[in-house]
Amino acid sequence: MGRAHIIVSGIVQGVFFRANTRNQAQMLGVKGWVRNKHDGTVEITAEGDKEKVERLITWCYKGPPGAVVNDVTIKWDDYKGEFKDFSVRH
């Protein structure tokens, strides 16, 4: 099990990045949240089976249609099991 804090930069707001991230996470069985930050990046905290979290991270490098991802920063942390689902935060 693993937990990752992810920051995605580029053209990642206004292209349904959050909704698509939630859909990908739900398909993978990953729990956590996603939100837009004021600096134009998207922030994600994802927990679950480490391989599935890695698959979500791989998806983040491309994102949904319309997104242009310039960079993905990942910080691994200890799994905490604090989330029931994957949500979009505002």
OpenMM code with the backbone's topology and positions (N, CA, C; nanometers):
from openmm import Vec3, app, unit

residues = "MET GLY ARG ALA HIS ILE ILE VAL SER GLY ILE VAL GLN GLY VAL PHE PHE ARG ALA ASN THR ARG ASN GLN ALA GLN MET LEU GLY VAL LYS GLY TRP VAL ARG ASN LYS HIS ASP GLY THR VAL GLU ILE THR ALA GLU GLY ASP LYS GLU LYS VAL GLU ARG LEU ILE THR TRP CYS TYR LYS GLY PRO PRO GLY ALA VAL VAL ASN ASP VAL THR ILE LYS TRP ASP ASP TYR LYS GLY GLU PHE LYS ASP PHE SER VAL ARG HIS".split()
positions = [
    Vec3(0.0839, -0.1184, 0.0000),
    Vec3(0.0000, 0.0000, 0.0000),
    Vec3(0.0882, 0.1244, 0.0000),
    Vec3(0.0367, 0.2299, -0.0611),
    Vec3(0.1143, 0.3523, -0.0685),
    Vec3(0.0269, 0.4755, -0.0698),
    Vec3(0.0921, 0.5888, -0.0469),
    Vec3(0.0246, 0.7191, -0.0479),
    Vec3(0.1161, 0.8153, -0.1214),
    Vec3(0.0589, 0.8901, -0.2153),
    Vec3(0.1379, 0.9862, -0.2913),
    Vec3(0.0705, 1.1225, -0.2890),
    Vec3(0.1525, 1.2251, -0.2743),
    Vec3(0.1071, 1.3631, -0.2891),
    Vec3(0.1615, 1.4084, -0.4240),
    Vec3(0.0716, 1.4531, -0.5114),
    Vec3(0.1063, 1.4794, -0.6515),
    Vec3(0.0688, 1.6230, -0.6862),
    Vec3(0.1587, 1.6937, -0.7537),
    Vec3(0.1294, 1.8263, -0.8073),
    Vec3(0.1496, 1.8179, -0.9588),
    Vec3(0.0452, 1.8546, -1.0335),
    Vec3(0.0496, 1.8506, -1.1793),
    Vec3(0.0450, 1.9941, -1.2299),
    Vec3(0.1424, 2.0306, -1.3132),
    Vec3(0.1452, 2.1670, -1.3666),
    Vec3(0.1371, 2.1654, -1.5186),
    Vec3(0.0966, 2.2798, -1.5725),
    Vec3(0.0760, 2.2958, -1.7157),
    Vec3(-0.0623, 2.3538, -1.7382),
    Vec3(-0.1242, 2.3187, -1.8500),
    Vec3(-0.2626, 2.3582, -1.8753),
    Vec3(-0.3492, 2.2459, -1.8191),
    Vec3(-0.3800, 2.2577, -1.6897),
    Vec3(-0.4481, 2.1496, -1.6188),
    Vec3(-0.5745, 2.1971, -1.5473),
    Vec3(-0.6068, 2.3252, -1.5608),
    Vec3(-0.7324, 2.3752, -1.5059),
    Vec3(-0.8211, 2.4181, -1.6218),
    Vec3(-0.9525, 2.3935, -1.6066),
    Vec3(-1.0469, 2.4276, -1.7129),
    Vec3(-1.0542, 2.3217, -1.8220),
    Vec3(-0.9962, 2.2041, -1.7966),
    Vec3(-0.9973, 2.0954, -1.8958),
    Vec3(-1.0520, 1.9656, -1.8347),
    Vec3(-1.1292, 1.9812, -1.7271),
    Vec3(-1.1906, 1.8674, -1.6566),
    Vec3(-1.0876, 1.7708, -1.5979),
    Vec3(-0.9722, 1.8239, -1.5585),
    Vec3(-0.8670, 1.7395, -1.5014),
    Vec3(-0.9141, 1.6752, -1.3715),
    Vec3(-0.9803, 1.7539, -1.2844),
    Vec3(-1.0249, 1.7001, -1.1559),
    Vec3(-1.1267, 1.5875, -1.1739),
    Vec3(-1.2282, 1.6113, -1.2555),
    Vec3(-1.3319, 1.5090, -1.2763),
    Vec3(-1.2736, 1.3824, -1.3382),
    Vec3(-1.1838, 1.3992, -1.4333),
    Vec3(-1.1218, 1.2831, -1.4975),
    Vec3(-1.0273, 1.2101, -1.4029),
    Vec3(-0.9584, 1.2854, -1.3155),
    Vec3(-0.8733, 1.2216, -1.2149),
    Vec3(-0.9588, 1.1366, -1.1216),
    Vec3(-1.0722, 1.1920, -1.0783),
    Vec3(-1.1628, 1.1164, -0.9914),
    Vec3(-1.2101, 0.9890, -1.0616),
    Vec3(-1.2478, 0.9992, -1.1882),
    Vec3(-1.2929, 0.8813, -1.2632),
    Vec3(-1.1833, 0.7762, -1.2724),
    Vec3(-1.0611, 0.8181, -1.3027),
    Vec3(-0.9489, 0.7246, -1.3118),
    Vec3(-0.9244, 0.6574, -1.1767),
    Vec3(-0.9242, 0.7369, -1.0707),
    Vec3(-0.8990, 0.6829, -0.9363),
    Vec3(-1.0070, 0.5819, -0.8983),
    Vec3(-1.1327, 0.6143, -0.9280),
    Vec3(-1.2419, 0.5227, -0.8951),
    Vec3(-1.2293, 0.3922, -0.9730),
    Vec3(-1.1915, 0.4005, -1.0997),
    Vec3(-1.1724, 0.2792, -1.1803),
    Vec3(-1.0604, 0.1930, -1.1226),
    Vec3(-0.9568, 0.2574, -1.0680),
    Vec3(-0.8417, 0.1856, -1.0136),
    Vec3(-0.8626, 0.1411, -0.8689),
    Vec3(-0.9647, 0.1947, -0.8036),
    Vec3(-0.9858, 0.1632, -0.6626),
    Vec3(-0.8943, 0.2420, -0.5705),
    Vec3(-0.8474, 0.3572, -0.6187),
    Vec3(-0.7600, 0.4443, -0.5404),
    Vec3(-0.8472, 0.5454, -0.4663),
    Vec3(-0.8099, 0.5776, -0.3439),
    Vec3(-0.8863, 0.6716, -0.2633),
    Vec3(-0.8045, 0.7974, -0.2374),
    Vec3(-0.8743, 0.9086, -0.2075),
    Vec3(-0.8064, 1.0343, -0.1799),
    Vec3(-0.8861, 1.1522, -0.2304),
    Vec3(-0.8155, 1.2522, -0.2839),
    Vec3(-0.8829, 1.3724, -0.3334),
    Vec3(-0.7980, 1.4451, -0.4373),
    Vec3(-0.8648, 1.5368, -0.5079),
    Vec3(-0.7993, 1.6215, -0.6080),
    Vec3(-0.8587, 1.7619, -0.5956),
    Vec3(-0.7752, 1.8644, -0.6163),
    Vec3(-0.8259, 2.0016, -0.6151),
    Vec3(-0.7378, 2.0913, -0.7005),
    Vec3(-0.7973, 2.2024, -0.7463),
    Vec3(-0.7218, 2.3065, -0.8140),
    Vec3(-0.6550, 2.3943, -0.7093),
    Vec3(-0.5332, 2.4384, -0.7388),
    Vec3(-0.4639, 2.5329, -0.6512),
    Vec3(-0.4641, 2.6706, -0.7170),
    Vec3(-0.4463, 2.7736, -0.6354),
    Vec3(-0.4496, 2.9110, -0.6860),
    Vec3(-0.3384, 2.9413, -0.7856),
    Vec3(-0.2302, 2.8638, -0.7815),
    Vec3(-0.1179, 2.8894, -0.8725),
    Vec3(-0.1359, 2.8233, -1.0092),
    Vec3(-0.2543, 2.7637, -1.0343),
    Vec3(-0.2820, 2.7031, -1.1643),
    Vec3(-0.2483, 2.5556, -1.1730),
    Vec3(-0.1951, 2.4976, -1.0654),
    Vec3(-0.1639, 2.3553, -1.0654),
    Vec3(-0.2824, 2.2760, -1.0108),
    Vec3(-0.2731, 2.1447, -1.0243),
    Vec3(-0.3702, 2.0534, -0.9652),
    Vec3(-0.2962, 1.9715, -0.8602),
    Vec3(-0.3568, 1.9603, -0.7412),
    Vec3(-0.2981, 1.8866, -0.6298),
    Vec3(-0.3807, 1.7609, -0.6048),
    Vec3(-0.3119, 1.6495, -0.5846),
    Vec3(-0.3775, 1.5207, -0.5635),
    Vec3(-0.3128, 1.4503, -0.4452),
    Vec3(-0.3950, 1.3915, -0.3604),
    Vec3(-0.3467, 1.2964, -0.2607),
    Vec3(-0.4157, 1.1650, -0.2929),
    Vec3(-0.3373, 1.0616, -0.3163),
    Vec3(-0.3917, 0.9316, -0.3581),
    Vec3(-0.3348, 0.8213, -0.2703),
    Vec3(-0.4250, 0.7321, -0.2254),
    Vec3(-0.3855, 0.6195, -0.1412),
    Vec3(-0.4445, 0.4903, -0.1949),
    Vec3(-0.3733, 0.3819, -0.1719),
    Vec3(-0.4239, 0.2501, -0.2084),
    Vec3(-0.3099, 0.1565, -0.2422),
    Vec3(-0.3457, 0.0525, -0.3164),
    Vec3(-0.2455, -0.0407, -0.3660),
    Vec3(-0.1399, 0.0395, -0.4422),
    Vec3(-0.0132, 0.0234, -0.4056),
    Vec3(0.0925, 0.1086, -0.4629),
    Vec3(0.0966, 0.1008, -0.6151),
    Vec3(0.0777, -0.0172, -0.6713),
    Vec3(0.0786, -0.0308, -0.8177),
    Vec3(-0.0346, 0.0510, -0.8808),
    Vec3(-0.1500, 0.0534, -0.8156),
    Vec3(-0.2637, 0.1300, -0.8696),
    Vec3(-0.2420, 0.2799, -0.8544),
    Vec3(-0.1804, 0.3218, -0.7450),
    Vec3(-0.1453, 0.4631, -0.7289),
    Vec3(-0.0448, 0.5025, -0.8371),
    Vec3(0.0507, 0.4145, -0.8655),
    Vec3(0.1481, 0.4415, -0.9730),
    Vec3(0.0791, 0.4514, -1.1088),
    Vec3(-0.0234, 0.3713, -1.1321),
    Vec3(-0.0982, 0.3796, -1.2579),
    Vec3(-0.1722, 0.5126, -1.2685),
    Vec3(-0.2256, 0.5625, -1.1557),
    Vec3(-0.2905, 0.6940, -1.1562),
    Vec3(-0.1867, 0.8022, -1.1865),
    Vec3(-0.0689, 0.7912, -1.1277),
    Vec3(0.0377, 0.8880, -1.1541),
    Vec3(0.0762, 0.8860, -1.3020),
    Vec3(0.0889, 0.7678, -1.3589),
    Vec3(0.1204, 0.7567, -1.5027),
    Vec3(0.0149, 0.8288, -1.5854),
    Vec3(-0.1123, 0.8122, -1.5489),
    Vec3(-0.2204, 0.8810, -1.6199),
    Vec3(-0.2041, 1.0326, -1.6073),
    Vec3(-0.1599, 1.0804, -1.4910),
    Vec3(-0.1446, 1.2249, -1.4681),
    Vec3(-0.0458, 1.2895, -1.5647),
    Vec3(0.0515, 1.2142, -1.6131),
    Vec3(0.1480, 1.2693, -1.7079),
    Vec3(0.0828, 1.3077, -1.8401),
    Vec3(-0.0311, 1.2487, -1.8732),
    Vec3(-0.1030, 1.2816, -1.9956),
    Vec3(-0.2273, 1.3625, -1.9648),
    Vec3(-0.3052, 1.3172, -1.8662),
    Vec3(-0.4282, 1.3864, -1.8292),
    Vec3(-0.5375, 1.3662, -1.9321),
    Vec3(-0.6473, 1.4395, -1.9162),
    Vec3(-0.7596, 1.4265, -2.0091),
    Vec3(-0.7328, 1.5014, -2.1397),
    Vec3(-0.8157, 1.4791, -2.2422),
    Vec3(-0.8024, 1.5577, -2.3657),
    Vec3(-0.8096, 1.7067, -2.3328),
    Vec3(-0.7242, 1.7863, -2.3933),
    Vec3(-0.7219, 1.9301, -2.3684),
    Vec3(-0.6165, 1.9721, -2.2679),
    Vec3(-0.5704, 1.8793, -2.1864),
    Vec3(-0.4663, 1.9113, -2.0882),
    Vec3(-0.3298, 1.9084, -2.1554),
    Vec3(-0.2422, 1.9968, -2.1101),
    Vec3(-0.1023, 1.9961, -2.1518),
    Vec3(-0.0208, 1.9918, -2.0223),
    Vec3(0.0300, 1.8742, -1.9903),
    Vec3(0.1035, 1.8550, -1.8650),
    Vec3(0.2506, 1.8877, -1.8873),
    Vec3(0.3009, 1.9837, -1.8084),
    Vec3(0.4419, 2.0209, -1.8170),
    Vec3(0.5271, 1.9454, -1.7163),
    Vec3(0.4682, 1.9186, -1.5982),
    Vec3(0.5465, 1.8542, -1.4935),
    Vec3(0.4546, 1.7836, -1.3946),
    Vec3(0.5036, 1.6743, -1.3389),
    Vec3(0.4339, 1.6014, -1.2326),
    Vec3(0.5351, 1.5810, -1.1206),
    Vec3(0.5057, 1.6361, -1.0037),
    Vec3(0.5911, 1.6212, -0.8869),
    Vec3(0.5245, 1.5227, -0.7921),
    Vec3(0.5994, 1.4240, -0.7469),
    Vec3(0.5443, 1.3177, -0.6627),
    Vec3(0.6240, 1.3096, -0.5332),
    Vec3(0.5526, 1.3044, -0.4219),
    Vec3(0.6156, 1.2810, -0.2921),
    Vec3(0.5450, 1.1620, -0.2296),
    Vec3(0.6167, 1.0530, -0.2090),
    Vec3(0.5600, 0.9331, -0.1473),
    Vec3(0.5579, 0.9490, 0.0035),
    Vec3(0.4539, 0.8966, 0.0643),
    Vec3(0.4374, 0.9048, 0.2086),
    Vec3(0.3853, 0.7702, 0.2589),
    Vec3(0.3786, 0.7557, 0.3895),
    Vec3(0.3253, 0.6329, 0.4477),
    Vec3(0.1748, 0.6257, 0.4286),
    Vec3(0.1266, 0.5082, 0.3956),
    Vec3(-0.0170, 0.4845, 0.3804),
    Vec3(-0.0862, 0.5097, 0.5141),
    Vec3(-0.1982, 0.5832, 0.5102),
    Vec3(-0.2717, 0.6147, 0.6326),
    Vec3(-0.4115, 0.5544, 0.6354),
    Vec3(-0.4690, 0.5242, 0.5187),
    Vec3(-0.6020, 0.4648, 0.5137),
    Vec3(-0.7125, 0.5552, 0.5648),
    Vec3(-0.6981, 0.6858, 0.5412),
    Vec3(-0.7942, 0.7799, 0.5988),
    Vec3(-0.9113, 0.8153, 0.5071),
    Vec3(-0.9131, 0.7680, 0.3839),
    Vec3(-1.0186, 0.8074, 0.2901),
    Vec3(-1.1146, 0.6916, 0.2606),
    Vec3(-1.2427, 0.7252, 0.2446),
    Vec3(-1.3449, 0.6247, 0.2101),
    Vec3(-1.3626, 0.6150, 0.0595),
    Vec3(-1.3313, 0.7240, -0.0120),
    Vec3(-1.3518, 0.7285, -0.1566),
    Vec3(-1.2536, 0.8286, -0.2161),
    Vec3(-1.2766, 0.8662, -0.3418),
    Vec3(-1.1925, 0.9672, -0.4061),
    Vec3(-1.2834, 1.0840, -0.4412),
    Vec3(-1.2498, 1.2038, -0.3916),
    Vec3(-1.3386, 1.3179, -0.4089),
    Vec3(-1.2685, 1.4354, -0.4760),
    Vec3(-1.3513, 1.5245, -0.5314),
    Vec3(-1.3043, 1.6507, -0.5851),
    Vec3(-1.3254, 1.7546, -0.4764),
    Vec3(-1.2189, 1.8215, -0.4387),
    Vec3(-1.2284, 1.9277, -0.3386),
    Vec3(-1.2301, 2.0633, -0.4086),
    Vec3(-1.2987, 2.1566, -0.3483),
    Vec3(-1.3102, 2.2914, -0.4075),
    Vec3(-1.2431, 2.3946, -0.3194),
] * unit.nanometer
topology = app.Topology()
chain = topology.addChain("A")
for resn in residues:
    res = topology.addResidue(resn, chain)
    for name in ("N", "CA", "C"):
        topology.addAtom(name, app.Element.getBySymbol(name[0]), res)
